[in-house]
Amino acid sequence: MPSPAVWIALMPLLAQSPVLRVVHAQPSWILSNDQVELAVTELGGHMAPVTFFRGDGPVQPYHVSPWQDEKLAIDNPVLVPLRGDFFCLPFGGGKEPDGREHPPHGEAATSRWTLGGVAKAGTVTTLTATLETKMRTGTITKRLMLVDGENAVYSEHTVEGFAGPATPGHHATLRLPAKEGAFRVASSAFVHGTTHPELFSDPEAREYQALAIGAAFKDLTQVPLRFKDARTNADLTRFPARHGYADLLAIYKKPAASPAWMAAVNTEEGYIWYSLKDAAVLPATVFWVENGGRHAAPWSGRNRCLGLEDVRWYFNQSHAPNPVTKLGIPTSMKFGGASPVRIRYIQGVAKAPAGFEAVKTVEFGAGTITIVGTKGERVRVPVRHGFLASGAL
């Protein structure tokens, strides 16, 4: 039996040892600090709900699929826990040349993770979980980190083994407000944009899409529609929009001196969600636009969300020459070498000043970012973006 002194020393660690708690039908581990509380599902490692500013006007930006508490029989395994952000390997899933077939978004998004533990070192609290993959033999180690005083989630996925090319990515899925156009999206500079090169939503499966097939674009406010009589293009910076449709598109970025970013302003609730990445690692952002466009179960015409998914992928042509690889941008990554592959990502929330409508740009300082609004507003946010390169906090 440990001595009283040992028990006292262990108490902070024991207080941080999460047990599985059922959250929206899924056993989940809880990680928290003074600013943020998040749940991550044992099945698939899906991260949501996440509460930022937990003690001062809490914000929950992530989507939880509406069937979670309905006990439905669901064939597609990624839909079982579907919520928030989750790591995908391979993003998209599907068949490989040798006939092996990954589940949608891979085992990383559909299999059960094993908790390694939770530890706090200084101001940083870290949850660690692991997954042994079977389709391709390997190990994925998940680290989710919170820093005291910051409203950000830092993640690192370390992949060992899993030999061959694959498409890693994050599947951040955001909750949309009810008012049309009240969710304003902005991006750092991109060099190529395209809608899905094939039919995405099939009417024979009771699914419908609004965007043109295989249409290239340079401006998110000018994305071609599918309808022959369309007089205007779609504005993919304002959501929700086009009720009754589900669409998929992607934009591609080249590495720059500063991290690449995405931002979304919920003008109804007064907050800014953002993500930061290294475009050399995850060059694409996939927009998954869901606004009641799928009518088969479990969707039933009611799912409304926006995925802003930072990935290394080009639809069903990721491993072959495609319009993006011709630009010098990779759409798959090689795994299984002598060194493990580490994929790092940052997501966070800032409070928006009254009247803040949309993000114009993001400026990077030492341990901070400044989110600049289209009307000149400046919101300074503590976030350790150097983590993307170093892995250190």
N, C-alpha and C positions, 0 to 999 in steps of 0.2 A: 504494500500500500504506500503510495507517495506521501511524503511528509507534508505538513501544512505549508511549508515554504515552497515546495514544488507545486502544490495545487495553486497557490497564489500566482506563481510564475506562469502556470499553464492557463489561467483563467482567460486572458485576452485571446489566446488561440482557440480555446474551447468555445468562446462566445462567437467566433467567426467560423466555426465548423458547420456548414449548412447541412440540413437534412432535406430529403425530398419532400416537397410540399406540392399538393395538387393545385395547379393554377390553370384555369380554363381547360379542365379535363386532362391536363398533362402533368405528370410528376416532374417537378422543376427544382433546381437549386437556386437559392437567393443569395445575391452578392450586394453589399451596400456599404456606403460610407456616409459622411455628413451631408452630401449633396445628392447622391444618386442611389437608387435601389433598382436592381434588375433581376428578372427571372430568366433562367436558361433551361430549356427542356432537356431531360435526359434523352429522349427520343429525338434525334436529329440536331440537337444543339441549337434550337431556335431561341433567339433572345427577344423576349417580350413577355409581359409589359416591362417597360423601362420608365421609371419616374425620375425626371430631372427636377432640380430646385425643390426637393422633396419637403423642405421645411418652409418654403416661401413661394407660394403660388405655383404648385406642382404642375408639371407639363409631362404628358404621355404622348409622344409623337407617333408611336408604331402601331401598325395594324394587327389586329387579331381576327382571323377568319371567323365569319358569323356562325359556322356550324360546330364550333369547338365544344359546346356543352350539349349537343343534341344526340350523341351516341349513335351516329350514322355509320353504316357499313361503307367504307371508302376503299376503293381499289388502288388508287394512286397514293403511294406511301408518303410522298412529300406533303400531300394535302392533309394528312392526319394531324400533325402538329402545327400546320402553317400559321406563321406569325412573325412579325418583326424582322430582325436580321439573322441570317445564318450563313455559314461557310459552305461553299459548294465545291466538290471535286469528284468528277468533272462537272462543271456548270453545264446544264442542259442534259447530261447523261446520254443514254442511247447506246447503240451497237458500236463495237470496235471491229476492225478488219478481221480479227480472228474469231468473231462470232460472240464474244463475251458482251453482255448487255448490262450496262449500269442502270440502276433506278434513276428516275428523274432527279437531277442535280446531285447524283452520286450517293454513296454510302454515308458521306459526311453529313448529308442533310436528312437521312432517313434511318440510320442505324442508332443503336443505343451507345451513348458515351459512358465512360467510367470516370467518376470524380477522383481526381488526384488529391485535392484539398484546397484550402484557402489559407493564405498567409498574409500578414501585414508587415512591411518593412518600411519604417519611417512613415511617410505620408501615402504610400502606395499599398493598396489592397488588391491581391491577385487571386483569382479562381483558376485552377488548372484542371483540365479534363483530357482524357486520351481516348482514341478510337483505333482499334486494330482492323484495317481494311482487309477484305477477303477477295473481291473481284480482281484486284491487283494487291499483292501482299505488301503491306506497309503500315506505318504508324503515323497518326496525326495527333499532335499535341496542341490543344487549345489553351490560350491564356487570355483571360479577360481582366483588365486592370482599371481601377478607379484611383484617382488622386484626390486627396482631401482638398476641399476648396474649389474644385473644378467640376463643371457640368459636362463631362466628356467620358466616353468609353473608349479605351485603347484595347486593340485586339492584335494578337499574333498567333498565326497557325504555322506550326513547324511540321513539314512533311518529310518523312524518312522512308526510303523504299519507293513503292508505287511506280516502278520503273516504266519509262516511256513518256511520250507526249500526252499532255492533258490540259484541261481548261479550268483553272481555278477562278474563284470569284466570291464576292459577297452579295447577298440577296436582300439588301435593305428595303423594307416594304412599309410605306407610311400611310397613316390614317388620313383620310380626306375630310374636310369640313363639308357641311351640307350646301352652303351657298355656292352657286356656280362661279368659277373664276376667283375664289377667295384664297386659293393656294397658289403662290407665285414661285416658279422655279427659275433658277439661274445656274450658269455653268462657267467655269474657266474656259479659255479658248480651246476649240476643237478644230480639227483639220478635215474631218469627214463625218457625215451623218447619212444614215440610210434606214428606211423601213425594212421590214422582214422581206427577204428576197423570194419567199414563197408564201402561200396562203397561211395565215396564222390562225384565224378564227373561222372554222368550217360550218357553214349553215346546216349541213347534214347532221352535225353534232349539236345543233341548236346554239351555235356561237356566231357572232357577227362582228366584223371589223369595219372601221371607218377609213383607215389610211390606205393609200395606194400600195401596191406590191412592188418591192424592189426599187423604190424611188429615192434617189440621192438628194441631199439638201445640205446647205451651208449655214442656215439660220433656223433656230428652233421656232421662230414665229411664222415660218413659211414652209410647212411640211405638206406635201401633196396629199389630197384626199382621193379616195377610191371612186367616188361618184362621178359619172361622166358629165353631169350638169353642174358640178361644183364650180362656183364662181370665185371662191376664195380658198386659200390654203388653211390648214389647221395651225393654230397657235399652241405649241407644246410648252409654253411657259405659264399657262393659266389652266388650273384644274379646280374642281371637276368640270368636265366638258364632254359633249357628245354622249349623252345618256343612251344606254342600250348597246354600247360597243366595247370591245376589248381589243387592244392593239399592242404591238411590240415593235420597237425601233432601237437604234443604238447610235451613239456618237463616239468618236475616237480621238484621243489626244496623244501628242508627242511629249516626251520628257522636257521639263523646263527647270530653271534654277529653283523655283519654289514649288511646293506640292500642288497637284491638281485638286480642284474642289468642285463640289456641288452644293447648292443651297436651296432651301425651300422655306418660304415665309407663309405661315398660317395667319392671314390678316384678321380672321375672326377671333382667334385666341391669343394673338400678340406674341408669337415666338418665331424664332429662326432655327431650323434644323440645318446642320451642315455635315459634310463628310470630307475627309482629306485622305489623299493617297499619293503614292509614287506612280506616275503614269508610265514609267519604264517597266513596272511590275504588272499593273492593272490598267491598261490603256483605254479600255472601253467603259462606257456607262450605258447599260441597257435600261430603257424606259418600259416598264410593264404597266400599261394603262388599263385599269379595270373599272368600268362604270356600268355594271349591270349587263354586260354583254354576253354572259354565258348562262344558259337556261337549264341545262341538265343538272342532276344532283352531283355534288352538294352545293353547286353555285346557286342554282334556282333564281337567277336574275337579281341577286341581292348583294353580290360582292362588290365593294367600292374601295379601291386602294390605288396607290401609285408606288410601283417599285422603281427605285433609283439604284441600280445594281452594278457595282463596280467590279469588272471582270476582265479576263483575257480570253476573248471568244469572238467568233464570227459565225453565228447561226449554225447551220449544218455543214459549213465549209471551213471550219476552224483549222483543220489539219492539211488543207490543200491550198494552193495559191488562190488568192481571192483579192477583191479590190483594195482591201486594207493592207495585206502583206505587200502588195505592189507599191504602197506608200512607205514601206519600211517599218511598218508597225506589226509586231508579232501578235498572233491570235491563238497561240498555244504555248505551253511551257514544258521543258523537259525535266522529268523527275528521275530519281534513282541513282544519281551520281554519288561521288565520294562524300560530298557535303550535303546536309539537309537543306531543303528550300524553306525560307521563312517569308510569310506574307503578312504584312502589317497594315493596319487600317485604323482610322480615327473617326468617330461619330460624336456629335455633341449638339447642345441646344444653347441658345442665347435668348434673352428676353428682348423683344422688339420695342423700340420707343413708339409712343402714340403716333399714328399716321404713317408708320414705316410700311411701304408697299412691296418693295422688291429689292433684291441685292444687285448692285452694279459690279462690285469687285470685292476681292479679299486681299488685304495687305498683310505681310508676314513680318513680325518683329521677333525679338529674343523672348521665347516662351510665351508669345501672344499672337493672336491674329486680330485684325481690325476689319470688321464687316462694314462695308461702305454701301449705303443705300442709294437709290436712284435720285433722291432729292438731296443728297449730300450728307445724310446722317452718318454718324460713325459710332460703331458699337465695338468696344475693345473687350476681348475675351481671352482669359488665360488658358492656353492649351500648348502642350509641349510637342509641337509638330516635328521637332528633330527626332522623335521616336521612330518616324517612318524610315529613316536612314540607319539609325544606331540601334534601335530596339531597347534603348535605355530610357528610364524615367527618373 
